[in-house]
Amino acid sequence: MKEVRVTEDTEDVLHVVGGKPLEGTIKVRGAKNFVSKAMVAALLAPGVSVLRNVPEIRDVHVVSDLLRLHGVEVDVDGHNGVVTIDATHVQLADVADVDTLSGSSRIPILFSGPLLHRLGEAFIPQLGGCNIGGRPIDFHLETLRKLGAHVDKEHQDGIHITAPDGLHGAKIHLPYPSVGATEQTLLAAVQAEGRTELSGAATEPEIMDLVAVLQKMGALISVDVDRTFRVEGVKELKGYTHTSLTDRIESASWASAALATHGDIFVKGATQPEMMTFLNVFRKIGGAFDITDQGIRFWHPGGNLKPVAIETDVHPGFMTDWQQPLVVALTQANGLSIVHETVYENRFGFTKPLVQMGATIQLYRECLGSLPCRFQQRNYKHSAVIFGPTPLEGRDIDVPDLRGGFSHLIAALTANGPSDVHGISLIDRGYADFRGKLEALGADIS
């Protein structure tokens, strides 16, 4: 059947007329990559936890529903950005119920540690998430095994994990500083008997905020400068009250939109410490910003944008989630820009529609950079060369994933003429009320 879109939900299509600068003020709340993990952490302790500065995104509702399936009471006050979680009573969820939500999120794997501590067993369904490259759960499962869990991968609907004798401390080394595996280890080790040493860990700001939450709950966690976490297991934890750090990915996305559209956007809530690496690159390209206590103003000061060479890396390097929206702005820079992606091997799939809109982007299997890269001599097109400036023309676009989708939205707003962006519900996973924010910035959308 050729015309699938005949029955497409019209709410999942955004009509954009581009070529108009985005100007105005928007507010960004808590980090998507932290909030969902903090909600899972509440499962560790019988009692009430309160999380503030929570964005109204789909991932929050998915985690809320998953928690409810496990007997946890969850109240989401979207207007005020407050989530209240009462994990006094926890039960094992029905396999079929968990499976219905599994395609929407990769969060279920992080339920393992808390459920093993509370119930002695956990079930992990087939996992969903964005198709941007391998996100193997092997690191997660190996971590749980080292902590004493029994992993049954033969279950027909997913993975069954048990810990009849409880979890115990262990020495764990990650061959790559995986954010998810680091979070998994922390959530499982805080109540494991004895001490856990996790080396080669990720130390992103969102992880350090999770450590802050766990410390409030009663955990004993220290971190060394060599990316080693040391966790002393405790027998009991309590609920927490915490305010989330701001989403540095969403803040940078709106900054890129201001640059690409020759706009001027004040991002309320944006903070400097977590964005220093991005701000340096933004300034090198020719963007202007002004930092205040309330947020950061990003704008295009006029004149030609300059090309740059970027290599993505784990914190404190240039974040992989920053490069996609910024690539759209680089199509408008005067000269040759290079982006070497070292975190996800398939992250440049989003560039194909940009080329169809008029951008000049070439992808290469070679490492066009100096950073050690896991994808060297492998068959992944993980380096991009962008030549600009090139005018973009509006067209139909299908959203491939969360960050790529927002990048396509920026391209449509930058382009001359109309574009229809299909599958925008994917963007709801990480960008709260992005339609309302676009309207506040004067975008021509319907």
N, C-alpha and C positions, 0 to 999 in steps of 0.2 A: 504494500500500500504506500503510495508516494506521498500523499498529503496528510501526514500525521497531525499537522497543526490545525486541521479543521476542527478537531475536538479539544484543542489545547485550551487550558484555563486562561481566560483573558487577564486574570489577576497576575498571571505569571509572565506577562509580557509588558515591557516598559517602552513606550514610544518616546524617543528623544530627538529633539531638534537642536543640533549642536552649533558651535561657533559663537557662543555667548559666554563671557567671563563669569565665573562663579564668585559672587561677592556677598559677604555677610558674616554672621556669627552662628556657630553650632556648638553643641556640648557633647563631649565624649565621656563616657563612664568607664567602669572597670574593665580590666583585660579579660577577653574571652578565654585566653590560654591559662588564666589563673582561676577565674571565678568557678568554673566547672570542677576543678580539682579541689578547691576549698570546700565546695559543697559535698564532694565525696569524703573529704577528711572528717566532716561532721559525723559520718557513719561510725567513726572509731569510738565515740564516747556516748554513753547513755546520758541524755539531758538535752538542753536547748542550746543551739548555736545561732548567732545572728551575723549575717554578712551584709555589708552596706556598699553603696556605689555600684550596684549590680546593673548591667545593661539589659534592656529588653530584647534579647536575641533568642533564636530558636534553641540553641544549645542549652540554655538555662532551663527551658521547659522540658527538654528531653531528659536532662539529669534529674529534674524534679519528679518527672513521671517514673524514672527508674528507681529513685529513692522510695516513692510511694509504693511501688510494687514490692519493695522489701519491708513494708510495714512502717515506714518513716513518715511522720507528719511534716508536710512542707507548705508554707504559705509564701506566695510570691506577690509582693507589692510592687508592681512594675512602675507605677507612677513615681514613687519615692525611691525606687531602686534598693529595696530591702527584701532579703530572703531570710525567713525564719525556719529553722529545721529542728524538729524534736525527734531525736533518734533513740528515745528511751526503749521503744519496742522494735526489735528487728527480727525479720523472719526471712526464710528462703523464698524467693519469688518463683512463680510458675515459669517453667522453661519456655512455654509457648508465648507467654506475655512478654518476657524479656526479649525474645527473638523478634517480636513485632517492632521493637524500638531499635534493634541492633543496627539496622541499615542506616540509621540517622546519625550515628555517632561512634567514635572509637573509645568513648569514656568507659564502657562496661569492663574493660580489662583492668582498670584501676580500682574497681570494686573488690578485687581479689583479696588484697591484704586486709582491709577492714572487715570483710565478711568472714575471712578465716579466723580473725581474732574474736569476732562476735559470735559466730555460729559453727566454726570448725570446717566449713566447706563453702564453695562458691561455684557458680556456673557462668561461663563466659560464652556468649553466642558468637556467630560469625560477625566480624566487625565491618563497619562502614567507614565513611570519611572521604576526603577529596582524593581523586586519582592523579597525584602529582609525583608519584615515585614510590619505591618500596618503603613501607613502614612496618618491617617485620616485628612480630611480637615475640620472636625467639629470645631477645634480651629480657623481656618481661618474664617469660616462663622459666628461663635459666636462673634468673634472680630468685624467683619463688622456690625453685628446687633447692638452691643453695641455702635458703632459709629454712628448709625442712618440709616444704609442701610436696604432696604427691600430685602429679599432673597426668590426667587421663585424656589424651588427645583422640581417643578412639570413639568418644561419644558421638552419636550420629548428628546431633544438633549443635555441637560446639565442644567446649573443653570443660571437663569437670575437675575441680581442684579440691583437695582435702588436706587437712592438717590434724590428724587424730591426736598427735602428741604436742600440738602447738608449734609455733615458729621459734627458731633460735638464731642468734646472731651468727654472722659469717663474714668472710673476706670476699668482696666482690669487685671485679674490675670490668669496666665497660670498654670494649675495643674502640668505641666511638661515643662521644658525649651526647648520648640520646636523652632528650628531654623527657620522653615518656618513661623510659627505663629508670631514669633518676627518680622521677615522681613515684614510680612503682616501688622502688626500693625504700624510699623514705616512708611511704604510707604503710609498708609491711614491716619495716624494721623498728618503728617507734615503740611497739609493744612486744617485739620478739625478745625472748630471754637471752640476756648477755649483750655483747657488743657487736656492732656491725661496722665494718669499714668499707666504704664505697669509693673506689678510686676511678679516675677517668670520667668523672661525673659532669653533667651540664650545670652551669651556674647562672642561667638566665634570671633576670629580675623577677619573673613570674615564679620561678622555683624558690628564690630567696623569700618571696612573699608567702609562699606555702610553708617554708620553714618557720617564718614568723608566726603563722597560724598554729602550727604544730607545737611550737614553744609555748604559746598562750594556753594550749590544751594540757600542757604538762610534760611535753617531750624534752629529751636531752639530746640536742644536735649541735655539733660544731662543724665548721668548714675551714679547711686549710687553703693556702694560696695555690696549691698544686691540684686543685679540683678534687680534693678528697673530703668526703663527709664522714664523720664519726658519730655513730648513734648508739647511745646507751639505752637499752630497752627499759621501759617502765611498765608497771602492772596496770595502772589506771590512768585514764585521761578524762578531761572534763570538756564541756562545751566552751565555745569561744564567742567573742564579739570582735569583729574586724572590719576595716574599711579597705576595699580593694585598691590596688594601684591602678592608674589610668591605662587604657589600652594604647600602647605605643604603636601598634600596627595600624589601628584605625586612624590615629592622629597623623601618621606619616602618609596614609592613603589620601586624606583630605589635603595635606600639604602638596602632594604630587598633583592632585586635581587643580589646586590653585595655580601651580606652575604651568601645567599643560594648557589650561584655558586662559592664561594671562589674567588670572583672577586675584582675589584678595580675601582670605578666609581667616577669621579668628577662631581658633579651636579652644574653647573653654575646657579646662580640665587637663589639657596637655601639659606634661612636665618635662623639664630639661634633662635630668640625670639619666633616665633610661633611653634618651633619644640623641645623646651627644654624637654618636657615630653617624647617624642619619643627618643631623644638622650640619656636620662638617661637609658631607657630600652635597647636601642641598645648597649650601653656600658656594661650593666650588662650581656647581652648574650655573650659578648666577641668580639663584633664588634669594629672597630677602626674608628675614624673620625677626620678630621682636618678642622677647620672653618677659612675661609679667607673672605676678603671683596668681593670677586667675587663669592663665593659659598662654598659648603661643599664637601670634599672628604670623601667617605665611602669605607672601605675595610675590607676584612677578613684577620686578621694578622697571621693566622695559629693556629694550636692547636685545642683543642676541644671547641665547643660552649657550653655555660652553659644554663641549663633550667631556666625558670622564671615563676612567677605567675603574670598575668595581669588582670586588671578589666577595661573594657571600661567605659567611663563616658563623660559627657558634659565638655566643656572647663572650667578649665585648666587640666582636666583629660586626660587619654589616649584615643585618638580619635578612634571611632568605625571603621572608614575607614582605620586606620593603622593596625588593627589586622589581616585582611585577608592575605595581602602579608607577614606579619611577621610570621604567622602560618607556611607557607612553610619553612621559615628558621628554625623554631623551630623543624621541623621534622628531622633536621640535628644536633640538640643539644643533648648533652650527658646526658640523664636523663628525668625526668618527668616535663612537663610544663603544666600550667593550664591557660585557658583564660575564664573569666566570662564576657559575653556580656550583658550589661544592657541597651543598647540603642535600638537595633532592635531584635525582638524575633526570626526571621528566618534567621539570618545571617550566620549560619553554614552549610547551604545547600551545599556550595561550597566544603566542605571537602570530600564528597563522592568520587569524582574522585581521590582525593589525596590518599584515602585508596586503591582504585583500582590500583593505581600506586605503592603501597607498604608501604604507611605511616601507622603508628599505631595511630589512633585517635578515641577516644570514646566520645560520646555526652551524656549529662545528663540534666534532667529536673531540678535538684536541683541547687541552687545558690552556686557555689563553690567559694565563696568570701565573703567579709565582707560588701560590699557596699549595701545600701538599693536598692532593685531591684523591678521594677514593675511586673516582671514575676515570682516572688516567688509563689509557690503553684499553678502554672498554667501549662498547658500541652505543654510547649515550651522547646525544647532542646536548651538551651541557655548557657550551659557551656561545654567546651571542655577540654579533657585531651590528651596531645600529648606526646607520648613516642618515644625517639630517641636515637641514630641516626638510621635511616632506609634508605637504598638505594632506590631511586625511579626509576621506569622503564617506558619508554615512552609508550604512548597509545593514542587512539582517545579521544578527550575531547570536550564537548559542553559547550560553554561559557554561564553561567546562568545570569550574571549581570555584571555591569561595574567593580567593585572592585574584585569580585570573578573571573571574566575573566582574569584580569591582574595577579591575584594570580596563576591561572592555567598556564598562560604563563610562570611565574617564575618557576613553577613546571616542565614544559616541558623543560625549559632551564637547570634545575638542574639534570633532569633524565638521565639515561643511555639510549642511542638509540633514535630512531625517535618518534615523536608525531605529530598528525594532530590536530590542534586546530580549531574547527568549530565555526562560529558565531563571528569572531573577530571584525566585524563592531560595535558591542556593545562597544568595548574598545575605539573606536574613539570618543565616547561621552565625555571622560574625559582625554585622553592621546594623546596629539598632536603629530602627525608623529611618533608614537611609533615604526613603522617598520624601519623608517630611523634611529632612535636612536639605535635600536637593531643592525642594520648593522654597525653603527659607533662604537659600543662596541664589535664588532667581533663575534656576534651571528651567528650561522649556520641556516639561515632561508630562505625559498623560498615560 
